Amino acid sequence: MVVLGVLIIEKFLLSIAGTMTFTYLLPIAIGLGLFYVYRRQSILKILAIKVAIFGLCFVALVPASLQISGLVDQKFVTEIQETSQKVKADDANIKTKQKNRD
């Protein structure tokens, strides 16, 4: 349950990260780039490039992380099914042994 909760929260936060990038970070980078064109201060150019790269890395992180969390989720479900089958088999063995004793 904890693992599934963490995966759901992670997907939600990564979705918000993409929205934040395209809503705020990239427009800020474009604005800094425009200020650089008018003022020619190198700090504006460097800052614009860094903000844009950070935003693009943020966006690239989303598909990679969702793919990884999907794999973990699939593995977790498979393990739960295997454990459930093992418990059912053990329960059947215990019942047959109890019947043999009686």
GROMACS elastic network, one bead per residue, 0.5 to 0.9 nm:
[ bonds ]
;  ai    aj funct       b0    kb
    1     4     6  0.52146   500
    1     5     6  0.61514   500
    1     6     6  0.86654   500
    2     5     6  0.50459   500
    2     6     6  0.61829   500
    2     7     6  0.86476   500
    3     6     6  0.51420   500
    3     7     6  0.62402   500
    3     8     6  0.87191   500
    3    72     6  0.89724   500
    3    73     6  0.81686   500
    3    76     6  0.82494   500
    4     7     6  0.50730   500
    4     8     6  0.62301   500
    4     9     6  0.86608   500
    4    73     6  0.70806   500
    4    76     6  0.84871   500
    5     8     6  0.51998   500
    5     9     6  0.62271   500
    5    10     6  0.85289   500
    6     9     6  0.51549   500
    6    10     6  0.60199   500
    6    11     6  0.86471   500
    7    10     6  0.50082   500
    7    11     6  0.62158   500
    7    12     6  0.86485   500
    7    66     6  0.89129   500
    7    69     6  0.62673   500
    7    70     6  0.84587   500
    7    72     6  0.86110   500
    7    73     6  0.75741   500
    8    11     6  0.52103   500
    8    12     6  0.62890   500
    8    13     6  0.87227   500
    9    12     6  0.50711   500
    9    13     6  0.61473   500
    9    14     6  0.85516   500
   10    13     6  0.51787   500
   10    14     6  0.60897   500
   10    15     6  0.85571   500
   10    65     6  0.85016   500
   10    66     6  0.84204   500
   10    69     6  0.83072   500
   11    14     6  0.51764   500
   11    15     6  0.61873   500
   11    16     6  0.87164   500
   11    62     6  0.82814   500
   11    65     6  0.81753   500
   11    66     6  0.66202   500
   11    69     6  0.81442   500
   12    15     6  0.51786   500
   12    16     6  0.63902   500
   12    17     6  0.87268   500
   13    16     6  0.50611   500
   13    17     6  0.61697   500
   13    18     6  0.88734   500
   14    18     6  0.64639   500
   14    19     6  0.87782   500
   14    58     6  0.85376   500
   14    59     6  0.85277   500
   14    61     6  0.80368   500
   14    62     6  0.56336   500
   14    63     6  0.89264   500
   14    65     6  0.80883   500
   14    66     6  0.82508   500
   15    18     6  0.53677   500
   15    19     6  0.65309   500
   15    20     6  0.87628   500
   15    62     6  0.72439   500
   16    19     6  0.50773   500
   16    20     6  0.60717   500
   16    21     6  0.85568   500
   17    20     6  0.50755   500
   17    21     6  0.61214   500
   17    22     6  0.88063   500
   17    55     6  0.89270   500
   17    58     6  0.67630   500
   17    59     6  0.72483   500
   17    62     6  0.79174   500
   18    21     6  0.51129   500
   18    22     6  0.64154   500
   18    23     6  0.84590   500
   18    55     6  0.83756   500
   18    58     6  0.68962   500
   18    59     6  0.53619   500
   18    60     6  0.88923   500
   18    62     6  0.72187   500
   19    22     6  0.54502   500
   19    23     6  0.58756   500
   19    24     6  0.82510   500
   19    59     6  0.88679   500
   20    23     6  0.50726   500
   20    24     6  0.55707   500
   20    25     6  0.67911   500
   20    26     6  0.89821   500
   20    55     6  0.86780   500
   21    24     6  0.55686   500
   21    26     6  0.60701   500
   21    27     6  0.85854   500
   21    52     6  0.89822   500
   21    54     6  0.87700   500
   21    55     6  0.52787   500
   21    56     6  0.76708   500
   21    58     6  0.71222   500
   21    59     6  0.70163   500
   22    25     6  0.62731   500
   22    26     6  0.56148   500
   22    27     6  0.72362   500
   22    55     6  0.78245   500
   22    59     6  0.86447   500
   23    26     6  0.70536   500
   23    27     6  0.68581   500
   24    27     6  0.55416   500
   24    28     6  0.60679   500
   24    29     6  0.86767   500
   25    28     6  0.51520   500
   25    29     6  0.62048   500
   25    30     6  0.87055   500
   25    51     6  0.64506   500
   25    52     6  0.68987   500
   25    54     6  0.82367   500
   25    55     6  0.58606   500
   26    30     6  0.61586   500
   26    31     6  0.85195   500
   26    48     6  0.88779   500
   26    51     6  0.72485   500
   26    52     6  0.57557   500
   26    55     6  0.64395   500
   26    56     6  0.83170   500
   27    30     6  0.50057   500
   27    31     6  0.60494   500
   27    32     6  0.85543   500
   27    52     6  0.88945   500
   28    32     6  0.61336   500
   28    33     6  0.85272   500
   28    48     6  0.75769   500
   28    51     6  0.76388   500
   28    52     6  0.83867   500
   29    32     6  0.50988   500
   29    33     6  0.61545   500
   29    34     6  0.86872   500
   29    47     6  0.75875   500
   29    49     6  0.69276   500
   29    50     6  0.81255   500
   29    51     6  0.56053   500
   29    52     6  0.54888   500
   29    55     6  0.89307   500
   30    34     6  0.62560   500
   30    35     6  0.86932   500
   30    48     6  0.68831   500
   30    52     6  0.80784   500
   31    34     6  0.50643   500
   31    35     6  0.62701   500
   31    36     6  0.85992   500
   31    48     6  0.79015   500
   32    35     6  0.50271   500
   32    36     6  0.61610   500
   32    37     6  0.87510   500
   32    44     6  0.57328   500
   32    45     6  0.69542   500
   32    47     6  0.72417   500
   32    48     6  0.51909   500
   32    49     6  0.88218   500
   33    37     6  0.64194   500
   33    38     6  0.89855   500
   33    44     6  0.67533   500
   33    45     6  0.59658   500
   33    47     6  0.85643   500
   33    48     6  0.56282   500
   33    49     6  0.80877   500
   34    37     6  0.50879   500
   34    38     6  0.66131   500
   34    39     6  0.87161   500
   34    44     6  0.89506   500
   35    38     6  0.52583   500
   35    39     6  0.59156   500
   35    40     6  0.77127   500
   35    41     6  0.83730   500
   35    44     6  0.69705   500
   35    45     6  0.84893   500
   36    39     6  0.51910   500
   36    41     6  0.58083   500
   36    42     6  0.71608   500
   36    43     6  0.82370   500
   36    44     6  0.53509   500
   36    45     6  0.57096   500
   36    48     6  0.85631   500
   37    40     6  0.57087   500
   37    41     6  0.84610   500
   37    45     6  0.86055   500
   38    41     6  0.86555   500
   39    42     6  0.89216   500
   39    44     6  0.86229   500
   40    43     6  0.88068   500
   40    44     6  0.78955   500
   40    45     6  0.81594   500
   41    44     6  0.57085   500
   41    45     6  0.70513   500
   42    45     6  0.51169   500
   42    46     6  0.62630   500
   42    47     6  0.85415   500
   43    46     6  0.51378   500
   43    47     6  0.59776   500
   43    48     6  0.84372   500
   44    47     6  0.50917   500
   44    48     6  0.59614   500
   44    49     6  0.85437   500
   45    48     6  0.51357   500
   45    49     6  0.62138   500
   45    50     6  0.86305   500
   46    49     6  0.52140   500
   46    50     6  0.61664   500
   46    51     6  0.86457   500
   47    50     6  0.51001   500
   47    51     6  0.60907   500
   47    52     6  0.85029   500
   48    51     6  0.52728   500
   48    52     6  0.61145   500
   48    53     6  0.85824   500
   49    52     6  0.51526   500
   49    53     6  0.60845   500
   49    54     6  0.84996   500
   50    53     6  0.51589   500
   50    54     6  0.60263   500
   50    55     6  0.85283   500
   51    54     6  0.50757   500
   51    55     6  0.61061   500
   51    56     6  0.86063   500
   52    55     6  0.51047   500
   52    56     6  0.61303   500
   52    57     6  0.85495   500
   53    56     6  0.51043   500
   53    57     6  0.60491   500
   53    58     6  0.84384   500
   54    57     6  0.51641   500
   54    58     6  0.61151   500
   54    59     6  0.87234   500
   55    59     6  0.62938   500
   55    60     6  0.86542   500
   56    59     6  0.50311   500
   56    60     6  0.60843   500
   56    61     6  0.84838   500
   57    61     6  0.60080   500
   57    62     6  0.88769   500
   58    61     6  0.51784   500
   58    62     6  0.68815   500
   59    62     6  0.55215   500
   59    63     6  0.77875   500
   60    63     6  0.62450   500
   60    64     6  0.68960   500
   60    65     6  0.88753   500
   61    64     6  0.53387   500
   61    65     6  0.58976   500
   61    66     6  0.84493   500
   62    65     6  0.52736   500
   62    66     6  0.60630   500
   62    67     6  0.85653   500
   63    66     6  0.51109   500
   63    67     6  0.60830   500
   63    68     6  0.86312   500
   64    67     6  0.51969   500
   64    68     6  0.63181   500
   64    69     6  0.86777   500
   65    68     6  0.50811   500
   65    69     6  0.60396   500
   65    70     6  0.84228   500
   66    69     6  0.50597   500
   66    70     6  0.59628   500
   66    71     6  0.85922   500
   67    70     6  0.50883   500
   67    71     6  0.63527   500
   67    72     6  0.87599   500
   68    71     6  0.51444   500
   68    72     6  0.62756   500
   68    73     6  0.85746   500
   69    73     6  0.59638   500
   69    74     6  0.84968   500
   70    74     6  0.60872   500
   70    75     6  0.85663   500
   71    74     6  0.51071   500
   71    75     6  0.61628   500
   71    76     6  0.85304   500
   72    75     6  0.51055   500
   72    76     6  0.60469   500
   72    77     6  0.86421   500
   73    76     6  0.50383   500
   73    77     6  0.62159   500
   73    78     6  0.86128   500
   74    77     6  0.52183   500
   74    78     6  0.62109   500
   74    79     6  0.86796   500
   75    78     6  0.50635   500
   75    79     6  0.61760   500
   75    80     6  0.86650   500
   76    79     6  0.51346   500
   76    80     6  0.62651   500
   76    81     6  0.87418   500
   77    80     6  0.50884   500
   77    81     6  0.62734   500
   77    82     6  0.86871   500
   78    81     6  0.51503   500
   78    82     6  0.62017   500
   78    83     6  0.85981   500
   79    82     6  0.50838   500
   79    83     6  0.60719   500
   79    84     6  0.84979   500
   80    83     6  0.51247   500
   80    84     6  0.60955   500
   80    85     6  0.86571   500
   81    84     6  0.50385   500
   81    85     6  0.62157   500
   81    86     6  0.86010   500
   82    85     6  0.51474   500
   82    86     6  0.61563   500
   82    87     6  0.86402   500
   83    86     6  0.50271   500
   83    87     6  0.61486   500
   83    88     6  0.86295   500
   84    87     6  0.51504   500
   84    88     6  0.62651   500
   84    89     6  0.86820   500
   85    88     6  0.50975   500
   85    89     6  0.61843   500
   85    90     6  0.85989   500
   86    89     6  0.50652   500
   86    90     6  0.60882   500
   86    91     6  0.84603   500
   87    90     6  0.50668   500
   87    91     6  0.59900   500
   87    92     6  0.85506   500
   88    91     6  0.50127   500
   88    92     6  0.61908   500
   88    93     6  0.86693   500
   89    92     6  0.50957   500
   89    93     6  0.62492   500
   89    94     6  0.86698   500
   90    93     6  0.50021   500
   90    94     6  0.61436   500
   90    95     6  0.86160   500
   91    94     6  0.51134   500
   91    95     6  0.62144   500
   91    96     6  0.87022   500
   92    95     6  0.51440   500
   92    96     6  0.62517   500
   92    97     6  0.86581   500
   93    96     6  0.52068   500
   93    97     6  0.61853   500
   93    98     6  0.86131   500
   94    97     6  0.51463   500
   94    98     6  0.61690   500
   94    99     6  0.86761   500
   95    98     6  0.50838   500
   95    99     6  0.62357   500
   95   100     6  0.86766   500
   96    99     6  0.50776   500
   96   100     6  0.61896   500
   96   101     6  0.87501   500
   97   100     6  0.50501   500
   97   101     6  0.63508   500
   97   102     6  0.88520   500
   98   101     6  0.52364   500
   98   102     6  0.65048   500
   99   102     6  0.52694   500
